Amino acid sequence: MKELSKKIRNAPKSKIRELFDLAAGRSDVISLGIGQPDFSTPQPAIEGNINALNNKVTYYAPTKGVPELLQQLENKLKTVNNIETTWKDNIILTNGGSQALSLAFASIFNPGDEIVISSPNFISYFYLSAFFDLKIIEIERKNDFRPDIEKIKNSITEKTKAVLINSPNNPTGYSLDINELQEVVEIVKNNDLYLISDEVYENYLYDNSKHTSPASLKDMFERTITLNAMSKLYSATGFRLGYVAANKEIIDTMEKYHQYTVAGTNHAAQYGFLEALKMDTSFFNDILKSFDERRLLAYNRLIEMGFEVVKPKGAFYIMPKIINFKLTGAEFSKRVMKDQAVAIVPGNVFGSYSEYMLRMSYATKMDKLEEAMDRIEKFTKTI
Ligand SMILES: Cc1ncc(COP(=O)(O)O)c(C=O)c1O
């Protein structure tokens, strides 16, 4: 048989999936591997979806999304993110944040272009770059996970097309402060680049950290691709709904790709998203409080155990460094699963500079998280 796609076959199978494979068939496993909140999807989202199905909304939706939802998103972008859009021109609905990312890549890049990201960073950026024949320029984060602005600046070449930021960040939990964001924005403007801003964790912020959308800053809307999703705020990863806000030319380009690859998103689910967006986000206050308690528990316990840990400012991940234990993240992850049935993602999944790190998600109930920490502690005593 003739050879299948090199690009796609060369991408390794997700290490996170491998971890789940190791856990398969074991009922004693506690997973700190999952990137999905553990609270229930708010009822209005579910009812909006069911009602739409009962009303026989079972046919193709408009490619960019149903107007009511796009209008609601226009309103959300204005009131929450301070981004001025026109729903007809500047917003497209996607299949989750994941497809928002692939549309961003498909619409602005040509083969050979360079994309700059801080590393460690979210896994998909690496493989999307490979699928779209880009050169990925990984800039190692500083010790406390802040971006290395000087190195980013020095990495820009004629071929650089975009900088990608994800704040709050998966996997580090880092959240950019306004000064750092301004510095990134200056680099983008001074070099005539695009900025891809992945904001799927915008609501998960602690210790008074604030989120600023770069598209709200002066002269930035035209060159920023803002992407977000229903997944994390509404604990609705299975709805597979997300969106992009960008200038009209970019959205028109995305619409073409969208048309010929997925022909739109789930029609009935869009009404679920619509109802979710109409909710007062105060429903999230108690949830955030609970995530904050888990964050502090994970942080304190890991410090006690002798890990080097940066206190996360956002999202629901913590990324301890395991230099003291003289194991790579991959070895640690495999052994702690085998010995103590705790699923933890090895740091090397998230780039070239995190081999001696682990990523843990604390989106799990407090008692489970405590038990997981007890087990990890037991394991560390055996190393
Ligand atoms: C940083 C980041 N961006 C995008 C996504 C994809 O989001 P979705 O599940 O909505 O496709 C994730 C999912 O974990 C993520 O962590």
Ligand as a Chemical Component Dictionary entry (heavy atoms), coordinates in Angstrom:
data_LIG
# 
_chem_comp.id                   LIG 
_chem_comp.type                 NON-POLYMER 
_chem_comp.pdbx_formal_charge   0 
_chem_comp.three_letter_code    LIG 
# 
loop_
_chem_comp_atom.comp_id 
_chem_comp_atom.atom_id 
_chem_comp_atom.alt_atom_id 
_chem_comp_atom.type_symbol 
_chem_comp_atom.charge 
_chem_comp_atom.model_Cartn_x 
_chem_comp_atom.model_Cartn_y 
_chem_comp_atom.model_Cartn_z 
_chem_comp_atom.pdbx_ordinal 
LIG C1 C1 C 0 -5.028  26.153 26.228 1  
LIG C2 C2 C 0 -6.118  25.380 25.604 2  
LIG N1 N1 N 0 -6.624  25.810 24.433 3  
LIG C3 C3 C 0 -7.587  25.140 23.798 4  
LIG C4 C4 C 0 -8.120  23.991 24.350 5  
LIG C5 C5 C 0 -9.168  23.262 23.584 6  
LIG O1 O1 O 0 -10.409 23.547 24.086 7  
LIG P1 P1 P 0 -11.692 22.696 23.659 8  
LIG O2 O2 O 0 -11.797 21.578 24.630 9  
LIG O3 O3 O 0 -12.809 23.683 23.774 10 
LIG O4 O4 O 0 -11.499 22.217 22.265 11 
LIG C6 C6 C 0 -7.635  23.501 25.561 12 
LIG C7 C7 C 0 -8.161  22.262 26.134 13 
LIG O5 O5 O 0 -7.687  21.707 27.098 14 
LIG C8 C8 C 0 -6.606  24.219 26.210 15 
LIG O6 O6 O 0 -6.101  23.804 27.370 16 
# 
loop_
_chem_comp_bond.comp_id 
_chem_comp_bond.atom_id_1 
_chem_comp_bond.atom_id_2 
_chem_comp_bond.value_order 
_chem_comp_bond.pdbx_ordinal 
LIG C1 C2 SING 1  
LIG C2 N1 SING 2  
LIG C2 C8 DOUB 3  
LIG N1 C3 DOUB 4  
LIG C3 C4 SING 5  
LIG C4 C5 SING 6  
LIG C4 C6 DOUB 7  
LIG C5 O1 SING 8  
LIG O1 P1 SING 9  
LIG P1 O2 DOUB 10 
LIG P1 O3 SING 11 
LIG P1 O4 SING 12 
LIG C6 C7 SING 13 
LIG C6 C8 SING 14 
LIG C7 O5 DOUB 15 
LIG C8 O6 SING 16 
# 
